[in-house]
Amino acid sequence: MGALQVNANNGYELRFESLFVAGRGFSFPCNAQGAVDLNQLSDRARCNYLFARALVGREFAAPTVALDIVQ
């Protein structure tokens, strides 16, 4: 098993965890403040980001910023 490393591409990810299903949710590359560059996302990822953001409090917990760890 390799050591954990911080992903050098982005460094952080914005995580939207499901309120109902443990382990489910979305994550998107962001900066340390949680800002996501929508222009860098694919069309599908952009739609997923907007979907998750719109359903905070109903389907997803408030987003959290975390280090983007690569195993």
Secondary structure, DSSP 4 states (H G I P E B T S, - for coil): -PPPEE-TTTSEEEEEEBSSSTT-EEEEEE-TT----GGGS-HHHHHHHHHHHHTBTTTBPPPEEEE-EE-
